[in-house]
Every structure is written in structure tokens, then in C-alpha cells.
């Protein structure tokens, strides 16, 4: 199951390389949630570490992530593992759709119902 959240970047940590060859990098995103903003820690692993290279503290982003859970010595742990980050400016630019290309009540022009995966 995929989740997403939108907020401002508070912290981007340096990548951590482990002896096993595993690489991990974390970032904290502040999400406005009523009276109390939430500081959400997300981790990026292996090839997804590079997604944080061009981001800056204070930047508004939407992060797409999966929830991962595991048991260790009778205790249970959850991680939010990011796999895509979209800066707010890019998201707004990508949201513009040519309305003339959309057929009323159906898929965009040039796409048959057989092409849609659902």
C-alpha cells in the first residue's frame, strides 16, 4: 500500500553506509496537522538515497512512501520508506492538464478502454 504526505523539509541527514553495503538516508518533513504540526521521519534506502540530493531545508515537498514493519527480540518497529519526492513547484506545474484532450465521461483522447489497466 502506498501513502503520501505534503509538508516542509526540516532536516536532511547525510547518507549512512554500513559494512554490509546497505545505504540509508533520512529526512524529516513537518506536516501541518491542526494545532500541532507533526515532524515525520522518512528513510530512503539504497538507490533512493539520491532522491534527496537536490532538496533543501524549508522546501515544500510531497513524499510518496510505504510503511514497513518488523519484529526484533519481541518488539515491533515501523519505518516509513520513501520512494519518490516531488517538490511543490514541480507538482503544481505537472497538475496543468489540457482539458480539450479529455473526452467527457471517458479516458483522454487517443486512449482506448483496453489500454487502461483497471
N, C-alpha and C positions, 0 to 999 in steps of 0.2 A: 504494500500500500504506500502511496506517495503523498507527502504533505508539503505545504509551503508556508512561509511566513514572510512578512514585509516589515522592515524596520531600518534603523540606522546602525552602522557598524561602530562598535565601541572599542574593540580590540582585535588585532590580528597577530597571532603568535608566530614566531619563527618555526620553520619545519623542524620536526624531531625525527632523526634517523636512528633506527635500532639495529643491533648487531645481526638480527635475523634478516635484514634487508627491508623491513617494514618502515614506511614513512608516513608520518601523521602531522597534520597542522590544524590548529583550532582557531575559531573566531567567535566573538561574542556580538550578538545583534540585540539591540534594545527595541522591544516591541511595545508600543503604547497599548495598554490594556486597562481602560478605565482610570481610576485614581492612581494605580500603582504600576508603573512601567515594569516590564519583565525583561531581565537580562538572560538571553538564551544562548547557551554554549553549543556550537555545532562543530563537528570534526570532519575533516576531509582527509582521505587516505589514498596512498599510492599515486596513481596518475591524476587524481582530482586535486591534489595539493596545489598544483599550478593555477587552479582557478582563482586563487586568492592573490596572485602576483600583482595584478593591476588595480587592485582595490585599495581604498584609503579609509582611514578612520573618519567618521562623520558622514560617509556616503550612504545614501538610501539605496537598499537593495531588496530584491525578492530572492529568497533561498529555497530551493527545492531539496527535500531530504527524505530519507527513510528512517524509521525507528528500528533500532537493533537492540535485542535483549539477550542476556546470557546469565548463566549461573556460575558462581565461583565459590567454592567452600561453603555451600549452603546459603549464600547471599545472592541477591539478584540485582543486576545492573542494566541500565538502559543508556543508549547513546543515540544521538541524532546525527546521522551520517549524511552530509551534504553531497550532492552530485551535480548541481547546477546553480549558478549565481547570475542573476540578471540585474545590472544597475538600473535604477528607476528611470533614468533618461532613456535608456535603450528600450525599456519596456513600453514607455509611452509612445516612442516612435514606431515600434512594431505593432502597436494596437490600432494604427490607422488602417482601415480597410476600404477598398474601393467598393462602395455599395452597389454600383452598376454591375459588378461581376457576380453578385449574389442573386440567384433566381429566387423569387418569392416562394416561401414554403418548401424549399428544397436545397440541395447542395449547390456550391458555387458553380457558375457556368463552366462547362467543359469537363465536369466530373460526373460520371455515371454512378448510380446507386451501387453497382457492382464493385466500384473502386473503394467504397467506404468500408473500413474494417469492422463495423459494428452493425 
